[in-house]
Amino acid sequence: MEKMNENTIGRFGHLREKYLHEYRKDEYLEMALQGEIPEYLKLVDDEAGHFYSQTVDALMVAHGIDDKLKASDPIKWNGLANNARACAREIVIGELIGE
């Protein structure tokens, strides 16, 4: 099995680790003793990242945040796109990170 270092775990994996450490200590310690933490966090991070991308795309389509808007009003497009990304981040954290 390939060793994973901390750099392979992204934002959502680190958030899940913090959640487990704070709210599910027994589960976290059990996984740590078995050496499962890095692989588990990488899986969570990958799944959350995929869900995040899908959610951003869906929000952009649902709110008409497209290339036409980007060309006609880039400042408005940027604000709406940033809002879609922030909403998607909150959805992912609520659904996958702090279960």
C-alpha positions as CSV (number, residue, x, y, z in Angstrom):
1,M,0.0,0.0,0.0
2,E,1.3,3.4,-1.0
3,K,1.9,5.9,1.9
4,M,-0.1,9.1,1.7
5,N,1.2,12.3,3.1
6,E,-0.8,15.2,4.5
7,N,-0.4,17.1,1.2
8,T,-2.6,14.7,-0.7
9,I,-5.6,15.5,1.6
10,G,-7.5,18.7,0.6
11,R,-9.7,21.2,2.3
12,F,-12.7,18.9,2.7
13,G,-10.6,16.0,4.1
14,H,-9.1,18.3,6.7
15,L,-12.5,19.6,7.7
16,R,-13.7,16.0,8.1
17,E,-10.7,15.2,10.2
18,K,-11.4,18.2,12.4
19,Y,-15.0,17.1,12.8
20,L,-14.1,13.6,13.7
21,H,-11.5,14.7,16.2
22,E,-13.9,17.1,17.9
23,Y,-17.2,15.3,17.8
24,R,-16.4,11.6,17.3
25,K,-13.2,11.0,19.2
26,D,-13.8,7.3,19.7
27,E,-14.3,6.7,15.9
28,Y,-11.3,8.9,15.2
29,L,-9.0,7.1,17.6
30,E,-10.1,3.7,16.4
31,M,-9.3,4.7,12.8
32,A,-6.0,6.2,13.8
33,L,-5.0,3.0,15.7
34,Q,-5.7,1.0,12.6
35,G,-3.9,3.5,10.3
36,E,-7.0,4.2,8.3
37,I,-7.1,8.0,8.7
38,P,-5.1,9.1,5.6
39,E,-6.9,6.8,3.2
40,Y,-10.3,7.6,4.7
41,L,-9.7,11.4,4.5
42,K,-8.5,11.1,0.9
43,L,-11.7,9.3,0.0
44,V,-13.9,11.8,1.8
45,D,-12.0,14.7,0.1
46,D,-12.3,13.1,-3.4
47,E,-16.1,12.5,-2.9
48,A,-16.7,15.9,-1.5
49,G,-14.7,17.6,-4.2
50,H,-16.7,15.8,-6.9
51,F,-20.0,16.7,-5.2
52,Y,-18.8,20.3,-4.8
53,S,-18.0,20.6,-8.6
54,Q,-21.4,19.1,-9.5
55,T,-23.2,21.5,-7.1
56,V,-21.4,24.5,-8.4
57,D,-22.2,23.6,-12.0
58,A,-25.9,23.0,-11.1
59,L,-26.2,26.3,-9.2
60,M,-24.5,28.2,-12.1
61,V,-27.0,26.7,-14.6
62,A,-30.0,27.2,-12.3
63,H,-29.2,30.9,-11.8
64,G,-28.2,31.7,-15.4
65,I,-24.5,32.3,-14.6
66,D,-23.1,31.5,-18.0
67,D,-20.6,32.8,-20.6
68,K,-23.1,35.2,-22.0
69,L,-23.4,36.9,-18.7
70,K,-19.7,36.8,-18.2
71,A,-19.1,38.6,-21.5
72,S,-21.8,41.2,-20.9
73,D,-21.3,41.9,-17.2
74,P,-18.1,40.3,-15.8
75,I,-18.4,42.0,-12.4
76,K,-22.0,40.7,-11.9
77,W,-20.9,37.2,-13.2
78,N,-18.0,37.1,-10.8
79,G,-20.2,38.0,-7.8
80,L,-22.8,35.4,-8.7
81,A,-20.2,32.8,-9.4
82,N,-18.5,33.4,-6.0
83,N,-21.9,33.2,-4.4
84,A,-22.6,29.8,-6.1
85,R,-19.2,28.5,-5.0
86,A,-19.8,29.6,-1.4
87,C,-23.3,28.0,-1.4
88,A,-21.9,24.8,-2.8
89,R,-19.2,24.7,-0.1
90,E,-21.8,25.1,2.6
91,I,-23.9,22.3,1.1
92,V,-21.0,20.0,0.9
93,I,-19.9,20.7,4.4
94,G,-23.5,20.1,5.7
95,E,-24.0,16.9,3.7
96,L,-20.7,15.2,3.7
97,I,-18.3,16.7,6.3
98,G,-20.4,17.1,9.4
99,E,-22.7,14.1,9.1
